[in-house]
C-alpha cells in the first residue's frame, strides 16, 4: 500500500511542474470505483520521468520543497 500512496497525486505541496495523464481528463469522483494510479508521471520542464535535478518525477518525490527544482504548490481539484 505504501507504493500506491507514493503515486497518489492528491497530496499537499506537489510541485506545479508535475504532470500525469489523469489531470487532463476532467471527471467527477465516483466513490464506488477504487483509485487507479497508473504511475505514469512526468516533469513539465524535462518532459521525462526525471526532473531537472535527476530525481524521479512522481508525487512521493515531487512534494519535497527541498528539491532544487520544486516550484510551488500544484492546485488540487
Secondary structure, 3 states (H helix, E strand, C coil): CHHHHHCCCCCCCCECCEEEHHHHCCCCCCCCCCCCCCCCEEECCCCCCECCCCCECCCCCCCCCCCCCCCCECCCC
